[in-house]
Amino acid sequence: MPFFTVFTPTYNRGYILPKLYQSLKEQGFTDFEWIIVDDGSSDETEKIVSQWLKEDNPFSVRYLKKENAGKPRAINYGIQYARGKFFFMVDSDDFLLPDALAKMEQWCLEIESKPDFIGAGAAKGFPDGSYIKGVAPAVNEKGFVDATNLQRGDYNLDADMCEAYKTEIFRKYPMAQWPGEKFAPEQIALNEIALDGYSLRWHSDIIYQCDYLEDGLTKGSKLLEKNNPMGYAMMYNHMLKYPNRSYSQKLRDACQMTALSIVGRHPEYLFKSNNRLMTALAFFPGLLLSVRRKLQFRKV
């Protein structure tokens, strides 16, 4: 059993994927497997990866191709095949610094036997070495902070970070998905983990570098919401479960869920609300908001 499963979902990223592959070959730590789930690419990805499978790598490379169905389904598909103790997702347009896995192993070993921890996290940075958020995580004198995913905002962890999760626990929390749509925010599953009491030990070291490309999910967030209204309705509904949210915040969440459920043509989803009273109060404002959202989406 390898220590890590490094997992990469990819779609038409054959032009940039070699950069990640090279960074994995430069790792000082080699007790890992690399699983690539090709989410129906139509470019040269399969041809490129087939050459790597023939190379004498110190780690296993496993390539799985499936019909295009979006990143959440790619994650759910890939984790079924994961053999590592810890599951470490690395996007196809990003790469790891040479000591990334060695550091992550040390941090994972610190929490491996702690039942209330699901994993360890570290920081992502831009190619110039700056933090994604612009400031370092607020950690203790030992360089880490223990927090759930819902507490990230308290410690400057609310920008993109990288995490390695205990595979057997993480497998129990599949990414949310809606029939006919290809995306739902990962925070639904990650915050469900937090609601169940699991923490991560976050470190301030930058071990992962990324550059948000024009064809990436982050740059296309408005289009994602337009194309996946029910995925986002699910996110706002899940937010109604979060503790310590104010009345006004919950009302806004319920309004957004209502509006997107109407835009997505599934108003019956409102009966699955995690706060039916708040959703009832939000119905008419949400109905008006749905008109605004439709107009906004026309401009995307």
Protein Blocks (a to p, Z undefined) as FASTA:
>chain_A
ZZbdcddddehilmmmmmmmmmmmmpcbfcbcdddddehiablmlmmmmmmmmpccfbdc
dddddddebjklmmmmmmmmpcbfbdcdddfkbccdfklmmmmmmmmmmmmmmmkbgbdc
dddddfkopafkopacdddfkopacddfklmmmnopabccdddddfklmmmmccdddehi
abdcfklmmmmmmmnopacdddfbdfbdcdddfkbmklmmmmmmmmmmmlmmmmmmmmmm
pghiafklmmmmmmmmmmmmmmnopaklmmmpcblklmmmmmmmmmmmmmmmmmmmmmZZ
